[in-house]
Amino acid sequence: MSASTTSGTTDALGPDGPGPIPGAELLAALLDGMDAALCAFDADGTVTHWNREAERILGWSAEEAVGRPGFAGWAVRRADAGEVQGRLMAVMGGAGRQVHEFALLRKDGGRVLVRTQSAGVRSADGKPAGVYCAFSEVHAQIDLERSIALSEALFEDASWGVVLVDVDLRPTVVNAHAARALGGGRTTLLGRPLGELIVQGVEDLEGALQHVLAEGAPPAPTELWVTLRTGDGDRRRCWRSGFLRLASPLAEEPVPLGVGWLFQDVTEAKLAAQEADRLRFRSSQLHRASRSAAECEDPMEAATSSLDYALAGFADHALIDLVAGERLVRAAGTPTDAPGPCLPVAGGGIPLRYAPGHPALQAVDRTGSVRASAGAGSAQAAGEWATERRWPADAVHALCVVLRSRGRTLGVVTFLRSSHRAAFERPDAAYAESVADRVAASVDLGQAANPSPSGRSSPSGV
């Protein structure tokens, strides 16, 4: 017996081949293909339809179910049968659907709680003809409702960004948090290439999305640095991202629908962690520099050794210019054409031709630190900027720190960075001043032990 006892009529074959699918076979196929369990009763309460999902849930086959007068004694306990049947059949004379929860009996004697949706069926003349009832296990229904509720919550109230991306890597759904993070509206972002929203880092993001589409979700979250284009300028952010490959549950083979991308902005935490790491490293370098300088017999060697430790991860070049009368004289420096240690200048004693307003002269005049940069421009312009200031040609950022000891200005130490590093900032100046204190102490000791024209400062300072 099929899922239905309705025999139907078979359409006659046309002259050119078979006609439409017979109605009974089509109905049976539709009922058996449903994901929900379905049964139907005629006006007298006799079971007329029973599909495969109903058989799976309760264990009763269509042959055993169809034709029975209601559920009493087999699908429902006899004590409950009257109430259950009455509530199901009551919908026959009304409009719309009714939802109920019943405890039904399985064929093996177990009980299962189901949630039903029932509605009346009318004949061609509009008279009540029966009832159909779709039902599913309550826990399955609750799981579905939870999934729907979770989806709605993620796209409305989540405290992290959620974006659904199609196979063309374009956003199809964006929640409110993600819209704010990306700098747009929930609808205005849809269908736009990610490259229109992200200035830098879009290649890494798209690479991650493509990997998920091809290979599946990565085992752990990924941290991506991106630069966003906003009305207030570009903003650099770090997003801790998780990815999920989305596949259609309706296809026999997994068909990718896109990627679910969930992310949190962890920029502040990452910057704080980076700063803490930087401070720990710089503190360690200062400690190592002090230990190394303590083993140097020559005070100038101690000064250059301190600079060597300071340069690690901080700058590309370092120069020591000492006061000689009204001018500055180069005493030590790193190589101009390649990385190397800071060494005393052979010969020395020749005053530097720094033009008025030079950052090193400003540092001496202010008795403080001075930062300078070449600014945006071509590499040639940056090279000319450095050459004019008597610095290595690859220098684009400078930090000049005055050397002070015993209330006197002894000179200036200059740190230089090339274009692959960022400009110096206030925390960098604080670190450079700590290094300069150690260098100044060594220089002062050397001048006290070996006074010379190149190492003598004016009594009152400059």
C-alpha positions as a printed NumPy array, in Angstrom:
array([[  0.   ,   0.   ,   0.   ],
       [  1.279,   3.485,  -0.771],
       [  1.144,   6.391,   1.618],
       [ -2.443,   6.984,   0.623],
       [ -5.506,   4.807,   0.052],
       [ -6.849,   7.257,  -2.498],
       [ -6.952,   5.361,  -5.75 ],
       [ -7.399,   8.29 ,  -8.072],
       [ -7.906,   7.919, -11.795],
       [ -5.264,   7.114, -14.338],
       [ -5.039,   9.552, -17.223],
       [ -5.377,   7.996, -20.634],
       [ -2.324,   7.82 , -22.845],
       [ -2.256,  10.427, -25.508],
       [ -1.462,   9.678, -29.127],
       [  2.14 ,  10.805, -28.748],
       [  3.086,   9.011, -25.552],
       [  2.292,   8.887, -21.85 ],
       [  0.086,  11.542, -20.356],
       [  0.433,  13.341, -17.014],
       [  1.523,  11.477, -13.891],
       [ -1.499,   9.773, -12.299],
       [ -2.874,  11.817,  -9.416],
       [ -2.596,   9.078,  -6.78 ],
       [  1.063,   8.363,  -7.572],
       [  1.928,  12.06 ,  -7.583],
       [  0.2  ,  12.616,  -4.238],
       [  1.904,   9.586,  -2.695],
       [  5.321,  10.766,  -3.917],
       [  4.741,  14.257,  -2.533],
       [  3.62 ,  12.97 ,   0.846],
       [  6.488,  10.491,   1.172],
       [  9.025,  13.186,   0.231],
       [  7.98 ,  15.585,   2.973],
       [ 10.332,  16.313,   5.854],
       [  7.381,  16.507,   8.268],
       [  5.183,  13.631,   9.337],
       [  1.687,  13.914,   7.902],
       [ -1.554,  12.063,   8.409],
       [ -5.136,  12.856,   7.425],
       [ -8.591,  11.875,   8.636],
       [-11.911,  11.859,   6.855],
       [-15.003,  13.466,   8.361],
       [-15.618,  10.357,  10.485],
       [-12.085,  10.385,  11.959],
       [-10.711,   7.466,   9.928],
       [ -7.024,   7.689,   8.932],
       [ -6.788,   8.195,   5.155],
       [ -3.133,   9.255,   4.644],
       [  0.132,   8.323,   6.393],
       [  3.556,   9.239,   5.008],
       [  7.045,   7.811,   5.521],
       [  8.108,  10.443,   8.084],
       [  5.118,   9.483,  10.25 ],
       [  6.252,   5.87 ,   9.956],
       [  9.795,   6.849,  10.95 ],
       [  8.668,   8.718,  14.069],
       [  6.046,   6.252,  15.355],
       [  7.102,   2.986,  13.712],
       [  3.635,   2.272,  12.249],
       [  3.636,   1.666,   8.486],
       [  1.042,   3.056,   6.09 ],
       [ -0.488,  -0.431,   5.78 ],
       [ -0.978,  -0.535,   9.549],
       [ -2.215,   3.046,   9.944],
       [ -4.501,   3.82 ,   7.013],
       [ -8.105,   2.754,   7.609],
       [ -7.969,   2.805,  11.418],
       [-10.712,   4.774,  13.214],
       [ -8.59 ,   7.42 ,  14.89 ],
       [ -5.535,   6.935,  17.128],
       [ -7.226,   5.113,  20.001],
       [ -5.416,   2.04 ,  21.26 ],
       [ -2.481,   2.094,  18.876],
       [ -1.025,   5.614,  18.45 ],
       [ -2.58 ,   7.088,  21.609],
       [ -3.438,   5.552,  24.961],
       [ -7.144,   4.764,  25.183],
       [ -7.457,   7.021,  28.224],
       [ -6.205,   9.973,  26.175],
       [ -7.732,   9.049,  22.817],
       [-11.005,  10.949,  23.264],
       [ -9.312,  14.225,  24.147],
       [ -6.702,  13.916,  21.388],
       [ -9.257,  12.997,  18.724],
       [-11.611,  15.747,  19.805],
       [ -8.926,  18.438,  19.63 ],
       [ -7.752,  17.244,  16.218],
       [-11.215,  17.021,  14.677],
       [-12.393,  20.314,  16.203],
       [-10.477,  22.219,  13.556],
       [-12.567,  20.702,  10.761],
       [-15.346,  23.224,  11.137],
       [-13.17 ,  26.258,  11.772],
       [-10.74 ,  28.37 ,   9.8  ],
       [ -6.963,  28.469,   9.954],
       [ -4.603,  26.098,  11.721],
       [ -4.327,  24.945,  15.296],
       [ -1.172,  23.894,  17.133],
       [ -1.219,  21.219,  19.833],
       [  1.234,  19.022,  21.691],
       [  0.358,  15.354,  22.291],
       [  2.084,  12.282,  23.669],
       [  1.774,   9.592,  20.958],
       [  2.638,   5.898,  21.195],
       [  5.327,   4.264,  19.156],
       [  4.838,   0.781,  17.804],
       [  7.453,  -0.511,  20.257],
       [  5.428,   0.855,  23.173],
       [  7.493,   3.982,  23.793],
       [  5.961,   7.421,  24.027],
       [  7.032,  10.452,  22.017],
       [  5.941,  14.041,  22.505],
       [  4.95 ,  15.647,  19.21 ],
       [  3.851,  19.092,  18.159],
       [  1.016,  19.098,  15.615],
       [ -0.385,  21.618,  13.206],
       [ -3.848,  20.648,  11.991],
       [ -6.308,  22.266,   9.607],
       [ -9.662,  21.351,   8.121],
       [-10.204,  20.042,   4.593],
       [-13.298,  20.972,   2.609],
       [-14.914,  19.244,  -0.323],
       [-15.663,  20.843,  -3.668],
       [-19.025,  22.118,  -2.396],
       [-17.388,  23.736,   0.665],
       [-18.541,  21.221,   3.239],
       [-16.104,  19.866,   5.882],
       [-14.507,  16.715,   4.501],
       [-11.814,  15.917,   7.026],
       [ -8.611,  17.073,   8.714],
       [ -4.951,  16.917,   7.851],
       [ -2.311,  16.93 ,  10.586],
       [  1.419,  17.583,  10.235],
       [  3.525,  16.686,  13.24 ],
       [  7.142,  16.421,  14.366],
       [  8.954,  15.449,  17.512],
       [  8.948,  18.316,  19.972],
       [ 12.722,  18.242,  20.472],
       [ 13.232,  18.457,  16.698],
       [ 10.818,  21.368,  16.508],
       [ 12.521,  23.068,  19.427],
       [ 15.913,  22.54 ,  17.749],
       [ 14.547,  24.196,  14.609],
       [ 13.122,  27.076,  16.596],
       [ 16.393,  27.486,  18.429],
       [ 18.271,  27.565,  15.135],
       [ 15.925,  30.226,  13.794],
       [ 16.116,  32.208,  17.031],
       [ 19.913,  31.958,  16.998],
       [ 20.053,  33.205,  13.407],
       [ 17.8  ,  36.148,  14.227],
       [ 19.816,  37.015,  17.326],
       [ 23.111,  36.843,  15.445],
       [ 21.827,  39.23 ,  12.82 ],
       [ 20.231,  41.632,  15.265],
       [ 21.741,  41.732,  18.747],
       [ 25.126,  39.981,  18.54 ],
       [ 28.083,  41.774,  20.118],
       [ 30.355,  40.629,  17.282],
       [ 30.182,  41.068,  13.538],
       [ 28.429,  38.448,  11.425],
       [ 28.592,  38.522,   7.631],
       [ 27.348,  35.953,   5.141],
       [ 29.435,  35.996,   1.975],
       [ 28.383,  34.286,  -1.267],
       [ 30.669,  32.234,  -3.503],
       [ 31.641,  35.455,  -5.32 ],
       [ 32.914,  36.821,  -1.983],
       [ 30.251,  39.527,  -1.776],
       [ 28.244,  40.187,   1.406],
       [ 24.678,  38.897,   1.256],
       [ 23.661,  39.408,   4.904],
       [ 25.313,  41.778,   7.391],
       [ 24.341,  42.224,  11.018],
       [ 24.22 ,  45.588,  12.768],
       [ 27.577,  45.149,  14.536],
       [ 29.38 ,  44.262,  11.294],
       [ 27.759,  47.168,   9.466],
       [ 29.122,  49.592,  12.05 ],
       [ 32.57 ,  47.98 ,  11.907],
       [ 32.652,  48.157,   8.095],
       [ 31.396,  51.726,   8.073],
       [ 28.111,  51.316,   6.196],
       [ 24.484,  50.34 ,   6.456],
       [ 23.15 ,  46.79 ,   6.6  ],
       [ 21.627,  47.114,   3.123],
       [ 24.147,  49.431,   1.467],
       [ 26.954,  46.895,   2.029],
       [ 25.151,  44.029,   0.296],
       [ 26.598,  42.863,  -3.009],
       [ 29.565,  45.219,  -2.899],
       [ 33.097,  43.852,  -3.399],
       [ 35.082,  43.753,  -0.182],
       [ 37.795,  45.797,  -1.88 ],
       [ 35.457,  48.807,  -1.874],
       [ 35.263,  48.678,   1.905],
       [ 38.795,  47.647,   2.88 ],
       [ 41.804,  49.642,   1.672],
       [ 44.525,  47.271,   2.876],
       [ 44.326,  43.656,   3.983],
       [ 41.507,  42.664,   1.624],
       [ 43.79 ,  40.124,  -0.077],
       [ 44.285,  38.276,   3.215],
       [ 40.558,  38.311,   3.961],
       [ 39.557,  37.101,   0.504],
       [ 42.272,  34.447,   0.639],
       [ 40.83 ,  33.15 ,   3.909],
       [ 37.302,  33.096,   2.455],
       [ 38.452,  31.224,  -0.653],
       [ 40.297,  28.7  ,   1.491],
       [ 37.154,  28.052,   3.52 ],
       [ 35.1  ,  27.544,   0.352],
       [ 37.641,  25.06 ,  -0.981],
       [ 38.913,  23.305,   2.15 ],
       [ 36.495,  24.067,   4.969],
       [ 36.732,  26.081,   8.167],
       [ 40.156,  26.581,   9.805],
       [ 40.622,  24.905,  13.209],
       [ 41.137,  28.173,  15.105],
       [ 40.244,  31.864,  14.778],
       [ 42.445,  34.023,  12.575],
       [ 43.601,  37.556,  13.325],
       [ 43.47 ,  39.861,  10.31 ],
       [ 44.788,  43.426,  10.16 ],
       [ 42.841,  45.615,   7.768],
       [ 42.663,  49.304,   6.908],
       [ 39.16 ,  50.704,   6.4  ],
       [ 38.224,  53.747,   4.364],
       [ 35.989,  56.049,   6.405],
       [ 34.746,  59.609,   6.235],
       [ 37.322,  60.557,   8.881],
       [ 40.203,  58.929,   7.017],
       [ 41.689,  55.455,   6.999],
       [ 41.415,  53.343,  10.168],
       [ 43.617,  50.332,  10.868],
       [ 41.834,  47.573,  12.754],
       [ 42.548,  44.018,  13.886],
       [ 39.681,  41.533,  13.586],
       [ 39.771,  38.133,  15.253],
       [ 37.819,  36.116,  12.694],
       [ 36.175,  32.727,  12.546],
       [ 34.837,  31.172,   9.351],
       [ 32.204,  28.552,   8.566],
       [ 31.531,  27.008,   5.179],
       [ 27.804,  27.076,   4.4  ],
       [ 26.311,  24.192,   2.425],
       [ 22.748,  23.582,   1.312],
       [ 20.96 ,  20.998,   3.494],
       [ 18.586,  20.201,   0.621],
       [ 21.14 ,  18.839,  -1.846],
       [ 22.385,  15.252,  -1.919],
       [ 25.944,  16.481,  -2.351],
       [ 27.181,  19.453,  -0.3  ],
       [ 26.651,  22.542,  -2.43 ],
       [ 28.551,  25.591,  -1.119],
       [ 26.295,  28.558,  -0.489],
       [ 29.092,  30.786,   0.754],
       [ 30.9  ,  31.485,   4.007],
       [ 29.748,  32.649,   7.4  ],
       [ 32.277,  35.16 ,   8.725],
       [ 32.196,  36.092,  12.419],
       [ 34.631,  38.632,  13.801],
       [ 35.443,  40.758,  16.826],
       [ 37.453,  43.955,  16.869],
       [ 40.488,  43.267,  19.065],
       [ 42.53 ,  46.26 ,  17.951],
       [ 42.857,  47.85 ,  21.372],
       [ 43.831,  44.567,  23.009],
       [ 46.387,  43.802,  20.272],
       [ 47.919,  47.285,  20.483],
       [ 48.12 ,  47.002,  24.26 ],
       [ 49.781,  43.585,  23.968],
       [ 52.214,  44.895,  21.349],
       [ 53.084,  47.86 ,  23.552],
       [ 53.636,  45.574,  26.534],
       [ 55.892,  43.335,  24.437],
       [ 57.76 ,  46.389,  23.175],
       [ 58.289,  47.717,  26.683],
       [ 59.523,  44.335,  27.918],
       [ 61.943,  44.055,  25.006],
       [ 63.25 ,  47.594,  25.414],
       [ 63.671,  47.123,  29.163],
       [ 65.632,  43.959,  28.483],
       [ 67.808,  45.789,  25.936],
       [ 68.558,  48.578,  28.412],
       [ 69.527,  46.002,  31.014],
       [ 71.791,  44.183,  28.576],
       [ 73.309,  47.484,  27.448],
       [ 74.126,  48.428,  31.037],
       [ 75.758,  45.058,  31.663],
       [ 77.781,  45.354,  28.467],
       [ 78.844,  48.958,  29.128],
       [ 80.028,  47.98 ,  32.599],
       [ 82.591,  45.628,  31.005],
       [ 84.029,  48.298,  28.671],
       [ 87.301,  49.958,  29.7  ],
       [ 86.922,  52.768,  27.131],
       [ 83.979,  55.085,  27.962],
       [ 83.311,  55.763,  24.25 ],
       [ 83.123,  52.032,  23.63 ],
       [ 80.549,  51.856,  26.41 ],
       [ 78.569,  54.656,  24.721],
       [ 78.562,  52.958,  21.316],
       [ 77.742,  49.603,  22.896],
       [ 74.638,  51.153,  24.471],
       [ 73.552,  52.407,  21.059],
       [ 74.062,  49.   ,  19.467],
       [ 71.617,  47.446,  21.916],
       [ 69.171,  50.324,  21.465],
       [ 69.088,  49.966,  17.674],
       [ 67.624,  46.436,  17.746],
       [ 64.035,  46.736,  16.534],
       [ 64.139,  50.51 ,  17.04 ],
       [ 66.096,  52.274,  14.297],
       [ 68.394,  51.663,  11.349],
       [ 71.13 ,  54.199,  12.08 ],
       [ 72.519,  56.031,  15.096],
       [ 74.876,  59.032,  15.231],
       [ 76.69 ,  60.709,  18.119],
       [ 77.507,  64.416,  17.624],
       [ 79.383,  66.143,  20.437],
       [ 79.587,  69.829,  21.283],
       [ 82.865,  71.531,  20.376],
       [ 82.661,  75.221,  21.074],
       [ 79.746,  76.573,  19.056],
       [ 79.598,  73.637,  16.642],
       [ 78.848,  69.894,  16.664],
       [ 81.436,  67.278,  15.762],
       [ 80.674,  63.705,  14.675],
       [ 82.144,  61.341,  17.268],
       [ 80.601,  57.975,  16.314],
       [ 78.013,  56.45 ,  14.   ],
       [ 76.756,  53.359,  12.235],
       [ 77.688,  52.633,   8.599],
       [ 75.741,  54.69 ,   6.064],
       [ 75.501,  52.029,   3.361],
       [ 74.732,  48.836,   5.325],
       [ 73.721,  47.663,   8.789],
       [ 76.547,  47.548,  11.274],
       [ 77.722,  48.465,  14.766],
       [ 78.147,  52.015,  15.961],
       [ 81.87 ,  52.864,  15.844],
       [ 83.959,  55.964,  16.652],
       [ 84.72 ,  58.177,  13.654],
       [ 88.343,  57.848,  12.542],
       [ 90.164,  61.158,  12.752],
       [ 87.121,  63.217,  13.804],
       [ 87.399,  66.787,  14.976],
       [ 85.867,  68.367,  11.85 ],
       [ 82.769,  70.45 ,  12.667],
       [ 79.566,  69.369,  10.986],
       [ 78.009,  71.74 ,   8.461],
       [ 74.505,  71.602,   9.869],
       [ 72.293,  74.326,   8.425],
       [ 70.347,  76.576,  10.81 ],
       [ 67.183,  74.851,  11.961],
       [ 68.721,  71.397,  11.696],
       [ 66.91 ,  68.959,  14.078],
       [ 70.152,  68.221,  15.955],
       [ 70.735,  71.937,  16.549],
       [ 67.111,  72.32 ,  17.639],
       [ 67.575,  69.536,  20.185],
       [ 70.596,  71.349,  21.632],
       [ 68.771,  74.702,  21.731],
       [ 65.658,  73.19 ,  23.363],
       [ 67.582,  70.811,  25.627],
       [ 65.085,  68.172,  24.589],
       [ 64.065,  65.769,  21.859],
       [ 63.112,  66.664,  18.282],
       [ 61.324,  64.436,  15.77 ],
       [ 61.432,  64.984,  11.995],
       [ 60.265,  63.171,   8.869],
       [ 60.745,  63.587,   5.138],
       [ 56.967,  63.452,   4.6  ],
       [ 55.091,  61.968,   1.672],
       [ 56.925,  62.114,  -1.623],
       [ 59.152,  60.251,  -3.991],
       [ 62.209,  58.286,  -2.96 ],
       [ 64.372,  60.876,  -4.69 ],
       [ 62.855,  63.689,  -2.653],
       [ 63.367,  61.71 ,   0.553],
       [ 66.999,  61.101,  -0.394],
       [ 67.545,  64.815,  -0.982],
       [ 65.908,  65.558,   2.379],
       [ 68.356,  63.226,   4.151],
       [ 71.407,  64.456,   2.2  ],
       [ 70.668,  68.087,   3.057],
       [ 70.799,  67.142,   6.749],
       [ 74.048,  65.136,   6.427],
       [ 72.284,  61.835,   7.125],
       [ 72.38 ,  58.476,   5.272],
       [ 70.367,  58.639,   2.037],
       [ 67.819,  56.024,   3.126],
       [ 66.763,  57.996,   6.228],
       [ 63.178,  59.291,   6.181],
       [ 62.446,  59.577,   9.936],
       [ 64.717,  61.129,  12.554],
       [ 64.756,  61.487,  16.332],
       [ 67.393,  63.793,  17.848],
       [ 67.913,  63.527,  21.623],
       [ 70.161,  65.849,  23.593],
       [ 73.001,  64.376,  25.682],
       [ 73.008,  65.873,  29.176],
       [ 75.231,  65.035,  32.137],
       [ 75.98 ,  66.947,  35.34 ],
       [ 73.868,  69.874,  34.165],
       [ 75.773,  70.279,  30.883],
       [ 74.868,  69.659,  27.251],
       [ 77.436,  67.286,  25.776],
       [ 75.955,  66.754,  22.347],
       [ 73.18 ,  64.981,  20.479],
       [ 72.408,  61.362,  19.619],
       [ 70.365,  60.927,  16.425],
       [ 68.298,  57.839,  15.588],
       [ 67.275,  57.352,  11.947],
       [ 64.701,  55.09 ,  10.349],
       [ 64.303,  54.141,   6.708],
       [ 61.014,  53.985,   4.798],
       [ 60.106,  50.445,   5.913],
       [ 59.604,  51.689,   9.474],
       [ 56.968,  54.008,  10.929],
       [ 57.753,  57.534,  12.088],
       [ 58.986,  58.045,  15.636],
       [ 56.301,  58.668,  18.264],
       [ 56.258,  59.947,  21.846],
       [ 56.905,  56.506,  23.429],
       [ 59.911,  56.161,  21.108],
       [ 61.245,  59.497,  22.328],
       [ 60.936,  58.362,  25.962],
       [ 62.954,  55.232,  25.206],
       [ 65.562,  57.183,  23.235],
       [ 65.972,  59.573,  26.17 ],
       [ 66.676,  56.622,  28.482],
       [ 69.362,  55.443,  26.067],
       [ 70.758,  58.977,  25.762],
       [ 71.158,  59.2  ,  29.543],
       [ 73.439,  56.158,  29.48 ],
       [ 75.359,  57.426,  26.441],
       [ 75.797,  60.856,  28.036],
       [ 77.171,  59.332,  31.247],
       [ 79.77 ,  57.371,  29.259],
       [ 80.698,  60.378,  27.114],
       [ 81.065,  62.572,  30.21 ],
       [ 83.323,  59.993,  31.815],
       [ 85.453,  59.809,  28.679],
       [ 85.769,  63.603,  28.432],
       [ 86.735,  63.852,  32.085],
       [ 89.435,  61.214,  31.626],
       [ 90.729,  62.398,  28.222],
       [ 89.889,  66.05 ,  27.543],
       [ 90.388,  67.001,  23.892],
       [ 89.151,  69.695,  21.526],
       [ 86.619,  67.329,  20.032],
       [ 85.336,  66.18 ,  23.411],
       [ 85.371,  69.464,  25.426],
       [ 82.066,  71.132,  26.053],
       [ 81.665,  74.787,  26.921],
       [ 81.595,  75.397,  30.649],
       [ 78.096,  76.787,  30.595],
       [ 76.731,  74.391,  27.979],
       [ 75.294,  75.296,  24.602]])
